[in-house]
Amino acid sequence: MKKRYVIGFIFAIVALCLLTGLAYNLPPVHDRVAWRIENLRVAVKRYFNPPEQVVFVPQEQVEAIVDATLTALAPTPTLTSLPSVTETPLPSPIPSPTPTPIPQSVALTGIRHEYQKFNNCAPASLSMVLSYWAWQGDQFQTRAYLRPSYEIDDKNVNPFEIVNFVEQNTGFDALWRVGGDLPLLKRLLAAGFPVLIEKGLDPHDDAWLGHYQIISGYDDPSNRFLVYDSYEGPPEAYGVPYEVIGQFWRHFNFVYVLIFPPERAAEVQAILGPQSNASTNFQYAAQLALAETTSLTGREQFFAWFNRGANLVYLQDYAAAAQAYDTAFTLYAALPQEDRPWRLLWYQDGAYAAYYYTGRYQDVINLAHTTLINVDKPVLEETYYWRGMAREALGDREGAIEDLHRAYALNPNSTLAGQELQRLNVVSNR
């Protein structure tokens, strides 16, 4: 009798575990419970291994960087491994002798608010912007392209991925640019274009992280922007001071994404003016960042130098970009631990390109290692891609293939890992 009772008890425990596992994987349950379990697991890991204490230290001197670019070992500088900044060509702007006056307040309506699912701010924000133009999809449709690996939970969505989705899956045009400012936001809003920006976020219950937000209006008398936020809520309950938008927008190089009907492309170009040209835009943003490196201090100065490096990468000035990143990482190490934005490399990969194209392959690997030990899951296709490229350059073919396979599996829609695997005569898999 006792033996039968024990067997029955064990069977009941096993059955309960199986039922719990099945219930946990049901979408309605998973969406409500998964993030809480994940947050608890991550909190325990960070308690024993504080990520803010990990610091990347560049290993090579600037003189060695310049010499490396002149050797045959360094690849010819090219943007083939960087996201394209070309979109559907815009028509020439209609000349306007004087700027069109804009009102003191604008509040765009017609945006359908969505609260994001776990780590899903980019897909949710994109579907909200598209809803303004009467698109009928939701964040699950945008996520299927932007973050296709539901189980692996890709941490990052780049602006160029958002543009690619719009161009490939809707009837609208889109572009992304950097170096935006508050007057530009107002001009776009006054013309009827909501603006999607990527920015930093300091949540009260977590460390610094990246976030997308929709600017849907402004009010000069109160000096506040109206925003649709997939985390905080819709604009009628959520206004943000101008200076706060400016500060946290800097954390992502003042990047913005515009979505618009093709027939309104000329309006967009007229508002952007010279900034509609990608090369001109990055040149302007590089100078803006350089000016801010001398006018800012502390964490904001670190972001200015990081932005300087990112813009120089897109201008293919890799040696100067590497110097800018070296300075940024030096400033990062000097910041108080509580001010360090240790997640930044989850979202931006320009430093890898700068170091790779100046022959600093070991620095690419070291930086990738520093980034990956601070990630709670084996994600970040950009990091694996660049580490794979650096490993291949140093002769570690097996390690390169392993990393490139990981990058491709995480998101074949946005990584060039598949092309590199083909170049290495390896079949891509997912």
Backbone torsions as a table, in degrees:
resi	resn	phi	psi	omega
1	MET	NA	-44.0	-179.1
2	LYS	-64.3	-40.1	-179.8
3	LYS	-64.4	-40.8	179.5
4	ARG	-64.5	-37.2	179.0
5	TYR	-64.7	-42.8	179.4
6	VAL	-63.7	-43.9	-179.8
7	ILE	-63.4	-42.2	178.5
8	GLY	-63.4	-39.0	178.7
9	PHE	-64.1	-44.8	178.9
10	ILE	-62.4	-43.5	179.3
11	PHE	-60.8	-41.0	-179.7
12	ALA	-64.7	-41.1	178.6
13	ILE	-62.9	-44.5	179.4
14	VAL	-62.1	-44.7	-180.0
15	ALA	-62.6	-39.8	178.9
16	LEU	-64.1	-41.0	178.7
17	CYS	-63.8	-42.1	179.2
18	LEU	-64.5	-44.0	179.1
19	LEU	-64.4	-39.1	177.8
20	THR	-62.8	-43.0	178.6
21	GLY	-63.2	-41.6	178.4
22	LEU	-65.2	-43.8	179.9
23	ALA	-64.2	-39.5	-178.7
24	TYR	-61.7	-33.5	-177.0
25	ASN	-87.4	-2.9	172.4
26	LEU	-68.7	130.1	-175.0
27	PRO	-49.2	-45.8	-179.1
28	PRO	-62.4	-36.9	179.7
29	VAL	-75.8	-43.7	-177.5
30	HIS	-60.2	-42.2	-178.8
31	ASP	-63.4	-30.8	-177.2
32	ARG	-89.3	-27.0	-172.0
33	VAL	-106.7	-33.7	-170.8
34	ALA	-57.1	-44.7	-175.5
35	TRP	-67.5	-30.9	178.5
36	ARG	-69.3	-43.9	177.4
37	ILE	-64.2	-41.4	179.8
38	GLU	-63.8	-43.6	179.1
39	ASN	-61.3	-39.1	178.7
40	LEU	-65.6	-44.5	180.0
41	ARG	-62.8	-43.9	-179.5
42	VAL	-65.7	-39.3	-179.8
43	ALA	-61.7	-41.1	178.5
44	VAL	-64.2	-43.6	179.7
45	LYS	-62.8	-43.1	-177.7
46	ARG	-70.2	-27.9	178.4
47	TYR	-63.5	-41.8	-178.2
48	PHE	-86.8	-23.1	179.3
49	ASN	-134.1	77.4	-176.3
50	PRO	-59.3	115.8	-177.3
51	PRO	-66.4	-25.8	-179.0
52	GLU	-69.9	-11.5	178.9
53	GLN	-87.7	-12.2	-177.9
54	VAL	-84.8	126.7	-176.6
55	VAL	-128.3	132.1	174.4
56	PHE	-86.4	130.5	178.8
57	VAL	-118.6	111.2	177.2
58	PRO	-56.3	140.0	-172.6
59	GLN	-96.4	-15.7	-173.1
60	GLU	-115.0	153.1	178.6
61	GLN	-85.2	158.1	-177.2
62	VAL	-60.1	-38.4	-180.0
63	GLU	-60.6	-38.4	179.0
64	ALA	-68.0	-31.4	178.7
65	ILE	-63.0	-49.1	-177.9
66	VAL	-62.7	-43.5	178.6
67	ASP	-61.4	-37.8	-177.8
68	ALA	-64.5	-33.5	-179.0
69	THR	-68.9	-18.0	-177.8
70	LEU	-94.1	-1.2	-179.4
71	THR	-97.1	161.2	179.7
72	ALA	-72.0	-12.1	-179.5
73	LEU	-72.7	-28.2	-178.4
74	ALA	-83.1	134.1	177.8
75	PRO	-62.2	152.0	175.6
76	THR	-62.8	126.7	-178.7
77	PRO	-54.4	126.3	-179.1
78	THR	-155.9	155.6	179.5
79	LEU	-99.5	16.0	-177.1
80	THR	-64.9	-22.9	179.3
81	SER	-100.5	14.1	179.5
82	LEU	-117.0	151.7	178.5
83	PRO	-60.8	138.5	-178.8
84	SER	-72.8	144.6	175.5
85	VAL	-106.4	13.6	178.0
86	THR	-91.8	138.0	176.0
87	GLU	-130.3	-171.1	175.6
88	THR	-54.9	123.6	-176.4
89	PRO	-56.3	136.4	176.9
90	LEU	-90.0	145.9	176.9
91	PRO	-69.4	163.6	178.6
92	SER	-63.0	139.4	-178.6
93	PRO	-68.9	151.1	175.2
94	ILE	-77.9	124.5	-178.3
95	PRO	-57.1	138.4	177.8
96	SER	-132.1	116.5	-174.6
97	PRO	-67.1	-32.2	-179.0
98	THR	-134.3	145.8	177.4
99	PRO	-61.5	141.2	178.2
100	THR	-75.3	125.3	178.7
101	PRO	-60.5	145.9	178.5
102	ILE	-117.4	152.4	-178.4
103	PRO	-71.6	168.0	179.2
104	GLN	-73.2	-24.5	-177.7
105	SER	-141.5	141.5	175.9
106	VAL	-141.2	137.4	175.5
107	ALA	-139.5	102.1	179.6
108	LEU	-74.7	139.1	179.4
109	THR	-119.5	170.3	178.4
110	GLY	98.8	3.9	176.7
111	ILE	-88.6	128.6	177.9
112	ARG	-88.6	113.6	-177.2
113	HIS	-74.4	142.1	173.7
114	GLU	-132.9	130.1	169.1
115	TYR	-79.2	133.3	-175.6
116	GLN	-71.1	147.0	166.2
117	LYS	-77.1	177.4	-172.7
118	PHE	-55.1	123.1	176.1
119	ASN	57.4	35.2	-172.1
120	ASN	-122.4	34.6	-174.7
121	CYS	-67.4	-38.4	-178.3
122	ALA	-66.2	-51.4	177.0
123	PRO	-59.8	-40.3	179.8
124	ALA	-66.5	-42.8	179.8
125	SER	-64.8	-39.6	178.8
126	LEU	-64.2	-44.8	-180.0
127	SER	-64.4	-32.5	176.9
128	MET	-66.3	-45.9	178.9
129	VAL	-61.0	-43.4	-179.8
130	LEU	-64.5	-30.8	179.6
131	SER	-63.6	-28.2	176.8
132	TYR	-60.0	-32.3	179.7
133	TRP	-96.7	19.1	173.8
134	ALA	74.3	20.2	172.5
135	TRP	-71.8	139.5	-171.6
136	GLN	-100.1	1.2	-177.5
137	GLY	-79.8	-177.1	179.0
138	ASP	-138.3	-173.8	-174.4
139	GLN	-66.5	-19.1	178.3
140	PHE	-73.6	-34.2	177.0
141	GLN	-72.0	-41.1	178.9
142	THR	-70.4	-35.4	178.9
143	ARG	-63.9	-36.1	-177.4
144	ALA	-56.5	-28.7	177.1
145	TYR	-94.7	-45.2	-172.4
146	LEU	-75.6	-34.5	-178.8
147	ARG	-138.8	70.6	-169.9
148	PRO	-68.8	-22.9	-178.0
149	SER	-92.0	91.9	-176.0
150	TYR	-63.7	-39.0	-176.9
151	GLU	-70.7	-37.4	-174.7
152	ILE	-81.5	-28.2	172.6
153	ASP	65.2	64.7	176.3
154	ASP	-52.9	131.5	-174.4
155	LYS	-81.2	-22.0	-166.1
156	ASN	-128.7	142.5	169.5
157	VAL	-127.6	120.2	-179.8
158	ASN	-83.5	153.8	177.5
159	PRO	-56.4	-37.1	-178.6
160	PHE	-66.8	-28.3	175.5
161	GLU	-66.9	-38.5	177.0
162	ILE	-62.8	-45.6	178.3
163	VAL	-60.5	-43.9	179.9
164	ASN	-60.0	-41.8	178.9
165	PHE	-60.6	-47.3	-178.1
166	VAL	-60.9	-46.2	-177.3
167	GLU	-66.4	-33.3	-174.4
168	GLN	-93.3	-20.6	-170.7
169	ASN	-124.8	-1.1	178.6
170	THR	-135.2	175.5	176.9
171	GLY	-94.0	15.4	-177.1
172	PHE	-103.3	162.9	171.9
173	ASP	-98.3	161.6	179.1
174	ALA	-155.3	155.4	172.3
175	LEU	-152.0	160.2	174.1
176	TRP	-130.6	143.7	179.5
177	ARG	-141.2	169.5	179.4
178	VAL	-122.3	175.7	176.4
179	GLY	70.2	27.2	178.5
180	GLY	-70.5	165.3	176.8
181	ASP	-143.4	174.1	-174.6
182	LEU	-67.2	-40.8	175.9
183	PRO	-59.7	-36.9	177.9
184	LEU	-64.3	-42.9	177.4
185	LEU	-56.2	-43.9	-178.2
186	LYS	-65.0	-41.9	-179.7
187	ARG	-63.4	-41.1	179.5
188	LEU	-66.3	-43.6	-179.8
189	LEU	-65.1	-41.2	179.3
190	ALA	-63.1	-28.4	178.7
191	ALA	-85.5	-3.7	176.8
192	GLY	95.8	21.5	-179.8
193	PHE	-114.0	110.2	171.7
194	PRO	-66.8	151.6	-174.3
195	VAL	-121.7	129.1	175.9
196	LEU	-96.4	121.2	179.1
197	ILE	-118.4	154.4	170.8
198	GLU	-107.7	136.4	-171.0
199	LYS	-148.7	168.4	171.8
200	GLY	-82.0	160.3	179.3
201	LEU	-145.2	130.4	175.1
202	ASP	-110.4	82.6	-179.1
203	PRO	-67.4	152.3	-176.4
204	HIS	-67.9	-22.0	-174.6
205	ASP	-114.4	16.7	-178.1
206	ASP	-157.2	174.6	177.4
207	ALA	-83.0	172.4	-179.6
208	TRP	-52.3	141.6	175.5
209	LEU	-152.0	169.4	179.0
210	GLY	-91.0	152.8	-174.2
211	HIS	-156.8	145.8	172.4
212	TYR	-99.6	147.2	-177.9
213	GLN	-149.3	144.6	-179.8
214	ILE	-101.8	123.5	174.0
215	ILE	-89.7	117.6	-173.5
216	SER	-116.6	-4.2	179.8
217	GLY	-178.2	175.2	177.9
218	TYR	-150.5	161.7	178.9
219	ASP	-145.2	103.8	-177.5
220	ASP	-62.7	-39.6	179.7
221	PRO	-57.5	-35.4	179.5
222	SER	-101.6	-2.3	-179.4
223	ASN	54.8	48.4	-178.0
224	ARG	-135.8	144.0	170.0
225	PHE	-93.6	147.1	169.7
226	LEU	-92.9	134.1	-176.6
227	VAL	-132.1	148.1	165.7
228	TYR	-101.8	121.2	-175.9
229	ASP	-125.3	125.1	-177.4
230	SER	-69.3	-15.1	180.0
231	TYR	-101.6	-44.1	-174.4
232	GLU	-87.7	-43.1	-178.6
233	GLY	141.4	-178.9	-178.6
234	PRO	-78.4	168.7	-169.5
235	PRO	-68.2	-27.7	-178.0
236	GLU	-63.7	-15.8	177.5
237	ALA	-116.4	3.4	-169.7
238	TYR	-146.4	99.8	172.4
239	GLY	-113.8	147.0	-175.7
240	VAL	-125.4	128.7	178.2
241	PRO	-56.2	146.5	179.2
242	TYR	-52.1	-46.5	-174.9
243	GLU	-66.1	-29.2	178.2
244	VAL	-70.6	-43.3	175.7
245	ILE	-59.1	-46.5	-179.2
246	GLY	-60.4	-42.8	-178.3
247	GLN	-65.2	-51.0	-174.3
248	PHE	-79.1	-22.2	173.3
249	TRP	-66.6	-34.6	177.5
250	ARG	-55.2	-32.5	-175.5
251	HIS	-62.1	-16.6	176.2
252	PHE	-126.2	40.6	169.9
253	ASN	61.9	24.9	-179.4
254	PHE	53.8	42.4	-177.3
255	VAL	-80.2	145.4	177.7
256	TYR	-145.0	152.1	178.9
257	VAL	-121.8	131.3	177.4
258	LEU	-115.7	135.3	176.1
259	ILE	-123.3	135.6	-173.2
260	PHE	-160.2	155.2	174.7
261	PRO	-65.9	145.7	-178.4
262	PRO	-55.2	-34.4	-177.3
263	GLU	-71.2	-8.9	178.7
264	ARG	-107.4	14.7	-178.6
265	ALA	-62.0	-37.3	-179.2
266	ALA	-63.9	-35.8	177.0
267	GLU	-63.2	-43.6	-179.9
268	VAL	-61.2	-45.3	-179.0
269	GLN	-64.3	-37.9	179.9
270	ALA	-64.4	-38.4	179.8
271	ILE	-70.4	-42.5	-178.7
272	LEU	-72.7	-31.1	-178.4
273	GLY	60.6	-134.2	-178.8
274	PRO	-59.8	-24.5	-178.2
275	GLN	-69.5	-11.0	177.2
276	SER	-69.9	-22.2	175.0
277	ASN	-82.9	124.4	-173.1
278	ALA	-61.3	-44.7	-178.5
279	SER	-64.2	-45.5	177.4
280	THR	-60.4	-39.9	-179.5
281	ASN	-61.2	-46.3	-179.1
282	PHE	-70.8	-32.4	174.8
283	GLN	-63.8	-43.7	177.8
284	TYR	-62.7	-45.8	-178.1
285	ALA	-65.0	-33.7	178.0
286	ALA	-65.6	-40.9	178.2
287	GLN	-69.4	-38.1	176.7
288	LEU	-60.3	-45.7	179.9
289	ALA	-63.6	-40.5	179.5
290	LEU	-61.9	-41.8	178.5
291	ALA	-62.9	-38.1	-178.7
292	GLU	-72.4	-22.8	178.5
293	THR	-64.4	-24.5	-179.8
294	THR	-99.2	-14.1	-177.6
295	SER	-102.1	-11.0	-176.6
296	LEU	-113.6	165.1	177.6
297	THR	-135.8	169.2	173.5
298	GLY	61.5	-140.3	-175.8
299	ARG	-63.3	-35.7	-179.8
300	GLU	-66.6	-34.1	175.7
301	GLN	-67.1	-38.2	175.5
302	PHE	-58.5	-46.1	179.7
303	PHE	-63.9	-36.0	179.2
304	ALA	-62.3	-44.6	178.1
305	TRP	-66.3	-37.0	178.2
306	PHE	-64.7	-41.4	177.0
307	ASN	-64.0	-39.4	177.9
308	ARG	-57.5	-46.2	178.7
309	GLY	-62.1	-43.3	-178.8
310	ALA	-61.2	-43.5	-179.4
311	ASN	-67.6	-38.2	179.1
312	LEU	-68.4	-30.4	175.7
313	VAL	-61.5	-46.6	179.8
314	TYR	-67.6	-22.0	174.9
315	LEU	-88.6	2.1	177.6
316	GLN	66.7	20.1	174.0
317	ASP	-93.6	75.2	-169.5
318	TYR	-70.2	-35.5	-179.9
319	ALA	-64.4	-46.0	178.3
320	ALA	-67.1	-35.6	177.9
321	ALA	-63.2	-42.7	179.4
322	ALA	-62.3	-39.3	177.0
323	GLN	-63.0	-41.2	179.2
324	ALA	-63.3	-42.0	178.7
325	TYR	-67.4	-37.7	176.3
326	ASP	-58.0	-44.7	178.9
327	THR	-63.4	-42.5	-179.9
328	ALA	-60.4	-44.8	-178.4
329	PHE	-69.0	-31.0	174.7
330	THR	-64.8	-43.0	177.4
331	LEU	-65.7	-37.8	179.4
332	TYR	-58.9	-44.5	-178.2
333	ALA	-64.3	-25.0	-179.0
334	ALA	-87.6	-8.7	-179.5
335	LEU	-72.9	150.2	169.9
336	PRO	-58.0	143.2	-174.8
337	GLN	-55.5	-37.0	-177.3
338	GLU	-71.1	-13.6	179.6
339	ASP	-97.8	-5.9	-174.8
340	ARG	-75.7	121.0	177.0
341	PRO	-81.8	73.7	-169.3
342	TRP	-69.1	-9.6	177.2
343	ARG	-88.4	-2.1	-169.5
344	LEU	-55.5	-39.8	-178.6
345	LEU	-72.3	-6.7	171.4
346	TRP	-68.2	-28.2	-170.2
347	TYR	-109.9	-23.4	-174.7
348	GLN	-129.4	131.8	-175.6
349	ASP	-119.9	15.5	-178.5
350	GLY	-61.2	-32.9	-179.1
351	ALA	-62.8	-36.7	177.8
352	TYR	-61.2	-45.5	-179.9
353	ALA	-62.6	-42.9	-179.2
354	ALA	-61.1	-46.2	-179.0
355	TYR	-71.1	-37.9	-179.3
356	TYR	-64.1	-47.1	-175.6
357	TYR	-78.9	-0.1	169.6
358	THR	-110.4	16.2	175.1
359	GLY	76.9	12.5	-177.6
360	ARG	-93.4	63.4	-173.1
361	TYR	-64.9	-37.9	-179.5
362	GLN	-67.3	-34.5	176.0
363	ASP	-65.3	-36.0	175.2
364	VAL	-59.6	-45.8	-178.8
365	ILE	-66.5	-43.4	-179.5
366	ASN	-64.6	-41.4	179.2
367	LEU	-65.9	-40.9	177.7
368	ALA	-62.1	-42.1	178.8
369	HIS	-61.9	-44.2	178.7
370	THR	-61.0	-38.3	179.7
371	THR	-69.7	-45.4	-173.2
372	LEU	-70.7	-29.7	179.5
373	ILE	-72.3	-13.9	177.8
374	ASN	-97.0	4.6	-180.0
375	VAL	-104.4	134.8	-174.8
376	ASP	-78.0	-12.8	177.2
377	LYS	-136.9	159.0	179.5
378	PRO	-76.3	73.4	-177.7
379	VAL	-119.1	-163.0	179.8
380	LEU	76.1	82.9	-178.3
381	GLU	-63.5	-31.5	-179.9
382	GLU	-64.0	-41.0	-179.3
383	THR	-65.2	-45.4	179.1
384	TYR	-65.3	-36.8	179.0
385	TYR	-60.3	-51.7	-176.2
386	TRP	-69.4	-36.2	176.8
387	ARG	-65.3	-37.7	176.7
388	GLY	-62.8	-41.5	178.9
389	MET	-63.7	-41.8	179.8
390	ALA	-67.2	-40.9	178.3
391	ARG	-62.3	-41.1	178.8
392	GLU	-64.1	-38.7	179.0
393	ALA	-64.8	-29.3	178.9
394	LEU	-91.4	5.4	175.1
395	GLY	92.5	3.9	179.2
396	ASP	-91.1	77.5	-176.3
397	ARG	-62.8	-43.3	-178.0
398	GLU	-62.9	-45.7	178.3
399	GLY	-64.7	-37.1	179.2
400	ALA	-63.5	-46.3	-179.5
401	ILE	-62.4	-40.7	178.9
402	GLU	-60.3	-46.7	-179.1
403	ASP	-67.9	-40.2	-179.3
404	LEU	-66.8	-36.7	175.0
405	HIS	-62.3	-41.4	178.7
406	ARG	-62.5	-44.8	-179.4
407	ALA	-61.6	-43.8	-178.3
408	TYR	-66.2	-39.9	-179.4
409	ALA	-66.5	-33.9	-178.5
410	LEU	-66.4	-42.9	-179.7
411	ASN	-163.2	87.9	179.4
412	PRO	-66.1	-13.3	-179.6
413	ASN	-76.0	-20.7	-171.2
414	SER	-125.8	-5.8	-176.1
415	THR	-109.2	151.2	175.5
416	LEU	-91.3	11.9	-177.9
417	ALA	-60.3	-36.3	179.5
418	GLY	-61.1	-41.4	177.8
419	GLN	-64.4	-39.5	179.9
420	GLU	-67.8	-36.5	177.2
421	LEU	-65.6	-38.3	176.0
422	GLN	-64.0	-40.5	178.2
423	ARG	-61.5	-34.1	178.5
424	LEU	-86.7	8.2	-179.5
425	ASN	60.5	41.1	178.0
426	VAL	-120.5	139.0	-179.7
427	VAL	-79.1	130.9	177.3
428	SER	-71.6	144.0	174.0
429	ASN	-137.4	165.8	-178.5
430	ARG	-124.9	NA	NA
